[in-house]
């Protein structure tokens, strides 16, 4: 390749780098629709420039710098237009170039964006490694804005791994930095992140408070992507509280913004959550349609985590209407996806649901291995509520097999977890079931013992004996 041709490619690439920089400026000012429009107008030429730079990058440091800069300034916008697979490939190449050029700032940005993209693709261990590497460089550069963003990303990762206290710690550190540097955008994001952890901890009122604060800040700076995210999350909190109409309105408002931005990830999230409302309202055809559309988007953009969750939600509709064979098929697909990406919280839930589906199909022996796996994962997640639920479901399967001693042991475990968290109504019900099983076994003394215990808990009294 002659020097004049390389110079021509460099001039072409520089022109479209300027377009990316303009889009990035819009993005950072919260004008994300304008930023995406800027990229869309130049996308074909950006793709062409990327191919030409990559072909001749070893012959020109100028092309190498330009290639790295495309991802330095444009990863966020290009992430809305490329699949995760393609974006990871671009970012890997950019990181290699930045390392060759000894550009620590560019390396830190590419590492962070690789961490984000691997997270969205469901590669959690890889994402954690990239984010920790990014933060080391960011701290060396004293780039506190970037440090705060990476703390937020680490919090999200640990939340998805079920490490909620660790997640809260990272988000609180990120919020402190955002307030110190007076960044409303970062503050809004960290408040939303904290709300997400509270949702997982079932502290819904705390989640709503944080989401509303985050939404107020996002509205002040006119950030449509953040507004859509916080509206979607608010809808989640209201849905958990049973306020379906308010939740659906939040989702519809968020979906309108997501579609305006042509943000496929956000669009898929909204469609999925609307499907959950329609399922609760027994509008099953609408629920199936919304979940199917959300799954298609996940597959299109390579969002394995989203695909697994939405496939499980689709299975849930068929379970609810009693079509257990179809439900089983979708749950099995979801289990495979979550196993492949090691998404433990979702894997636990789907294993538990698959076990219940086998029980409904009068195949309790097939249900038990899945429920036992769910119990084991729930113990590692330190989520006593799902741990309790999994033991109760395991007890149902053992009861269906007429293995009453094993059923009693499973209900005892569920009751102990329930009482430890002062869920006395739950514990009382499990003890009544234990009493009934002992009665079926002809062990009247034990049956009376647990019935007395159940009545004491139901009346919030101090029970005479432990749950041994």
C-alpha positions in Angstrom: 0.0 0.0 0.0 1.6 3.3 -1.1 1.8 6.2 1.4 -0.7 8.3 -0.6 -3.4 5.6 -0.3 -2.8 5.3 3.5 -3.1 9.1 3.8 -6.4 9.0 1.9 -7.7 6.3 4.2 -6.5 8.3 7.2 -8.3 11.5 5.9 -11.5 9.5 5.4 -11.3 7.9 8.8 -10.5 11.3 10.5 -13.6 12.9 8.9 -15.9 10.2 10.3 -14.0 10.2 13.7 -15.1 13.9 13.8 -18.7 12.7 13.3 -18.3 10.2 16.1 -16.9 12.9 18.4 -19.9 15.1 17.6 -22.2 12.2 18.5 -20.3 11.6 21.7 -20.6 15.2 22.6 -24.4 15.0 22.2 -24.3 11.8 24.3 -22.4 13.4 27.1 -24.7 16.4 27.2 -27.6 14.0 27.6 -28.9 14.6 24.0 -28.7 10.9 23.2 -31.3 10.9 20.4 -29.2 13.5 18.5 -26.1 11.4 19.2 -27.6 8.3 17.8 -28.9 10.2 14.7 -25.4 11.5 14.1 -24.0 8.0 14.1 -26.8 6.6 12.0 -26.2 9.1 9.3 -22.5 8.1 9.0 -22.8 4.4 10.0 -22.0 2.9 6.6 -18.9 5.1 6.2 -17.8 4.4 9.8 -18.0 0.6 9.0 -16.1 1.1 5.8 -13.4 3.2 7.6 -13.1 0.5 10.3 -12.4 -2.2 7.7 -9.8 -0.1 5.9 -8.0 0.9 9.1 -7.9 -2.7 10.3 -6.5 -3.9 6.9 -3.5 -1.4 7.0 -3.1 -0.7 10.7 0.3 -2.3 11.0 1.6 0.0 8.3 0.6 3.3 10.0 0.6 4.5 13.6 -1.8 7.2 12.5 -4.4 4.6 11.4 -3.8 2.8 14.7 -4.5 5.9 16.7 -7.6 6.6 14.7 -8.9 3.0 15.1 -8.5 3.2 18.9 -10.2 6.6 18.9 -13.2 5.3 17.1 -13.9 3.0 20.1 -12.6 5.6 22.7 -15.3 8.1 21.6 -17.9 5.9 20.0 -18.3 2.7 21.9 -21.5 3.8 23.7 -23.3 4.9 20.4 -21.9 2.0 18.4 -23.1 -0.4 21.1 -26.7 0.5 20.1 -26.0 -0.5 16.5 -23.7 -3.5 16.7 -24.2 -6.9 18.1 -22.3 -7.7 21.3 -20.2 -10.1 19.4 -19.1 -7.5 16.9 -18.6 -4.8 19.5 -16.4 -7.1 21.6 -14.3 -7.9 18.5 -13.9 -4.2 17.7 -13.0 -3.4 21.4 -10.5 -6.3 21.6 -8.7 -4.9 18.6 -8.8 -1.4 20.0 -7.3 -2.6 23.3 -4.5 -4.4 21.6 -3.7 -1.2 19.6 -3.8 1.0 22.7 -1.5 -1.4 24.5 0.9 -1.3 21.6 0.8 2.5 21.6 1.3 2.6 25.4 -1.9 4.8 25.7 -3.0 4.1 29.3 -6.1 6.4 29.1 -7.4 4.6 26.0 -6.6 1.2 27.6 -8.7 2.1 30.6 -11.7 3.2 28.4 -11.5 0.0 26.3 -11.2 -2.2 29.3 -14.2 -0.6 30.9 -16.3 -0.9 27.7 -15.2 -4.6 27.3 -16.4 -5.2 30.8 -19.7 -3.6 30.0 -20.2 -5.6 26.8 -19.2 -8.9 28.3 -21.6 -8.3 31.1 -24.5 -7.7 28.6 -23.4 -10.8 26.7 -23.6 -12.8 30.0 -19.8 -13.4 30.5 -19.7 -12.3 34.2 -16.2 -13.6 35.2 -14.7 -12.0 32.1 -16.5 -8.8 32.8 -15.3 -8.6 36.4 -11.7 -9.1 35.2 -12.0 -6.2 32.7 -13.6 -3.9 35.2 -11.0 -4.5 37.9 -8.2 -3.9 35.3 -9.9 -0.7 34.2 -10.2 0.7 37.7 -6.5 0.1 38.4 -5.6 2.3 35.4 -8.4 4.9 36.2 -7.1 5.3 39.7 -3.5 5.7 38.4 -4.8 8.4 36.0 -6.9 9.9 38.9 -9.9 9.9 36.6 -12.6 9.9 39.3 -15.5 10.2 36.9 -14.4 6.9 35.3 -13.7 5.3 38.7 -17.2 6.1 39.8 -18.6 4.5 36.6 -16.6 1.4 37.0 -17.7 1.1 40.7 -21.2 1.2 39.4 -20.5 -1.5 36.8 -18.9 -3.7 39.5 -21.9 -3.2 41.7 -24.2 -4.4 38.9 -22.0 -7.4 38.3 -22.1 -8.4 42.0 -25.8 -7.9 42.1 -26.3 -10.3 39.2 -24.0 -12.8 41.0 -26.3 -12.5 44.1 -23.7 -10.7 46.2 -26.1 -7.9 47.3 -24.0 -6.4 50.2 -21.0 -6.2 47.9 -23.1 -4.6 45.3 -24.4 -2.0 47.7 -20.9 -1.2 48.8 -19.7 -0.5 45.3 -22.8 1.6 44.4 -22.5 3.7 47.6 -18.8 4.4 46.8 -19.8 5.4 43.3 -22.6 7.6 44.6 -20.2 9.4 46.9 -17.8 10.1 44.0 -20.7 11.3 41.8 -21.7 13.8 44.5 -18.1 14.9 45.1 -17.5 15.7 41.5 -21.0 17.2 41.2 -22.1 14.9 38.2 -25.9 14.7 38.1 -25.7 12.1 35.4 -23.5 9.8 37.5 -25.6 10.5 40.6 -28.8 9.6 38.8 -27.2 6.4 37.6 -25.9 5.3 41.0 -29.2 6.0 42.7 -30.9 3.8 40.1 -28.3 1.1 40.7 -29.0 1.2 44.4 -32.7 0.9 43.7 -32.0 -2.2 41.7 -30.3 -3.8 44.6 -33.1 -2.9 46.9 -35.5 -4.6 44.4 -33.5 -7.8 44.8 -33.6 -7.5 48.5 -37.4 -7.0 48.3 -37.2 -3.5 49.9 -39.6 -2.0 47.4 -40.4 1.3 49.1 -36.7 2.0 49.4 -36.3 1.1 45.7 -39.1 3.5 44.7 -37.5 6.4 46.7 -34.2 5.9 44.9 -35.7 5.5 41.5 -37.8 8.7 41.9 -34.7 10.6 43.0 -32.8 9.2 40.0 -35.7 10.1 37.6 -35.8 13.7 38.9 -32.1 14.1 38.1 -32.3 12.5 34.7 -35.2 14.7 33.8 -33.3 17.8 34.9 -30.4 17.0 32.5 -32.8 15.8 29.8 -31.2 12.3 29.5 -33.8 10.2 27.6 -31.9 6.9 28.0 -31.7 7.4 31.8 -35.3 8.5 32.0 -36.4 5.3 30.1 -34.3 3.2 32.4 -35.6 4.7 35.6 -39.2 4.6 34.4 -38.8 0.9 33.6 -37.3 0.3 37.0 -40.1 2.2 38.7 -42.5 0.0 36.9 -40.7 -3.0 38.3 -41.1 -1.8 41.9 -44.8 -0.9 41.4 -45.3 -4.4 39.8 -43.8 -6.1 42.8 -46.1 -4.1 45.1 -49.1 -5.2 43.0 -49.8 -1.7 41.5 -50.3 -3.0 38.0 -51.8 0.0 36.3 -49.0 2.4 37.5 -46.4 -0.2 36.5 -47.8 -0.6 33.0 -47.9 3.2 32.5 -44.2 3.4 33.5 -43.3 0.6 31.1 -45.3 2.2 28.2 -43.6 5.6 28.8 -40.2 3.9 28.9 -41.0 1.9 25.7 -41.9 5.0 23.8 -38.6 6.6 24.6 -36.6 3.4 23.9 -38.2 3.0 20.5 -37.6 6.7 19.7 -33.9 6.1 20.4 -33.9 2.8 18.5 -32.4 1.3 21.7 -33.0 -2.4 21.3 -31.7 -3.4 24.7 -34.1 -1.0 26.4 -37.0 -1.9 24.1 -36.6 -5.5 24.9 -36.6 -4.8 28.7 -39.8 -2.8 28.4 -41.5 -5.5 26.3 -40.5 -8.2 28.7 -41.8 -6.2 31.7 -45.1 -5.4 30.0 -45.4 -9.1 29.4 -45.2 -9.7 33.1 -48.1 -7.3 33.7 -50.2 -8.9 31.0 -49.6 -12.3 32.5 -50.7 -11.1 35.9 -53.8 -9.6 34.3 -54.5 -13.0 32.6 -54.1 -11.4 29.2 -52.1 -14.4 28.1 -52.0 -13.8 24.3 -50.6 -10.3 24.9 -48.1 -11.7 27.4 -46.9 -14.4 24.9 -46.6 -11.8 22.2 -44.5 -9.4 24.3 -42.2 -12.1 25.6 -41.7 -13.5 22.1 -40.8 -10.0 20.8 -38.4 -9.5 23.7 -36.7 -12.9 23.1 -36.2 -12.0 19.4 -34.5 -8.8 20.3 -32.2 -10.6 22.8 -31.2 -13.1 20.1 -30.6 -10.3 17.6 -28.2 -8.4 19.8 -26.6 -11.4 21.5 -28.1 -10.7 25.0 -27.9 -14.2 26.4 -28.9 -13.2 29.9 -32.0 -11.4 28.6 -32.8 -14.3 26.3 -32.7 -16.7 29.2 -34.8 -14.6 31.5 -37.4 -13.9 28.8 -37.6 -17.5 27.7 -38.3 -18.4 31.4 -41.0 -15.8 31.5 -42.6 -17.2 28.3 -42.5 -20.7 30.0 -44.3 -19.1 33.0 -47.3 -18.2 30.8 -47.7 -21.7 29.6 -47.3 -23.0 33.2 -50.0 -20.6 34.4 -52.5 -21.8 31.7 -51.7 -25.5 32.5 -49.7 -26.3 29.3 -46.9 -27.9 31.3 -45.3 -29.8 28.4 -44.6 -26.5 26.5 -43.6 -24.8 29.7 -41.1 -27.6 30.4 -39.5 -27.1 27.0 -39.0 -23.4 27.4 -37.7 -23.8 31.0 -35.2 -26.4 29.8 -34.0 -23.9 27.2 -33.6 -21.2 29.8 -31.7 -23.5 32.2 -29.2 -24.3 29.4 -28.7 -20.6 28.7 -28.2 -19.6 32.3 -25.8 -22.6 32.9 -23.7 -21.5 29.9 -23.3 -17.9 31.2 -23.2 -18.9 34.9 -26.0 -16.6 35.8 -26.7 -18.1 39.3 -29.7 -16.0 40.5 -31.6 -16.7 37.3 -30.4 -20.3 37.1 -31.7 -21.0 40.6 -35.2 -19.5 39.7 -35.5 -21.5 36.5 -34.3 -24.8 38.0 -36.9 -24.3 40.7 -39.7 -23.6 38.2 -38.6 -26.5 36.0 -38.8 -28.8 39.1 -42.3 -27.6 39.8 -43.3 -28.2 36.2 -42.1 -31.8 36.4 -44.2 -32.2 39.6 -47.2 -30.8 37.8 -46.6 -33.4 35.0 -46.8 -36.1 37.7 -43.1 -36.8 37.3 -41.8 -35.9 40.8 -38.7 -38.2 40.5 -37.5 -36.0 37.6 -38.4 -32.9 39.6 -36.2 -33.6 42.6 -32.7 -33.3 41.0 -33.6 -29.9 39.6 -35.1 -28.7 43.0 -32.0 -30.0 44.9 -29.8 -28.0 42.6 -32.0 -24.9 43.1 -31.7 -25.4 46.9 -27.9 -25.6 46.7 -27.6 -22.5 44.5 -30.0 -20.5 46.8 -27.8 -21.3 49.8 -24.8 -19.7 48.0 -26.9 -16.6 47.0 -27.7 -16.0 50.7 -31.3 -15.2 49.7 -33.3 -16.9 52.5 -36.7 -16.3 50.8 -35.9 -18.2 47.6 -34.0 -20.8 49.7 -37.2 -21.3 51.8 -39.3 -21.5 48.6 -37.0 -24.1 47.1 -37.2 -26.3 50.2 -41.0 -26.1 50.2 -41.2 -27.1 46.5 -38.8 -30.0 47.2 -41.1 -31.1 50.0 -44.0 -31.1 47.5 -42.1 -33.3 45.1 -41.2 -35.8 47.9 -44.8 -35.8 49.1 -45.9 -36.6 45.5 -43.5 -39.5 45.6 -45.0 -40.6 48.9 -41.5 -40.2 50.5 -42.9 -38.5 53.6 -39.8 -38.6 55.8 -37.9 -36.7 53.1 -40.8 -34.3 52.7 -40.8 -33.6 56.4 -37.1 -32.8 56.4 -37.5 -30.4 53.5 -40.5 -28.6 55.2 -38.5 -28.4 58.4 -35.7 -26.6 56.5 -38.2 -24.2 55.0 -39.7 -23.5 58.4 -36.4 -22.8 60.0 -35.5 -20.3 57.2 -38.9 -18.7 57.5 -38.7 -18.3 61.3 -35.2 -16.9 61.1 -36.5 -14.1 59.0 -39.6 -13.7 61.2 -41.9 -14.9 58.4 -44.0 -16.6 61.0 -47.1 -17.1 58.8 -44.9 -19.1 56.4 -43.3 -21.1 59.2 -46.6 -21.8 60.8 -48.0 -23.2 57.5 -45.0 -25.5 57.0 -45.4 -26.8 60.5 -49.0 -27.6 59.9 -48.0 -29.5 56.8 -45.4 -31.4 58.8 -48.0 -32.3 61.4 -50.3 -33.6 58.6 -47.5 -35.8 57.3 -46.7 -37.2 60.7 -50.4 -37.9 61.0 -50.3 -39.8 57.7 -47.3 -41.8 59.1 -49.4 -42.7 62.1 -47.0 -40.8 64.5 -49.7 -38.9 66.5 -47.4 -37.6 69.2 -45.1 -35.9 66.6 -48.2 -34.6 64.8 -49.6 -32.9 67.9 -46.1 -31.5 68.8 -45.8 -29.7 65.4 -49.5 -28.6 65.4 -49.0 -26.9 68.8 -45.9 -25.2 67.4 -47.7 -24.1 64.3 -50.6 -22.5 66.4 -48.1 -20.7 68.6 -46.3 -19.2 65.6 -49.6 -18.2 64.0 -50.5 -16.3 67.2 -47.0 -14.8 67.4 -46.4 -16.5 70.7 -43.2 -18.0 72.0 -43.3 -21.7 70.9 -42.5 -24.3 73.5 -39.9 -26.1 71.5 -37.4 -25.4 68.7 -37.9 -26.5 65.1 -35.7 -29.6 65.5 
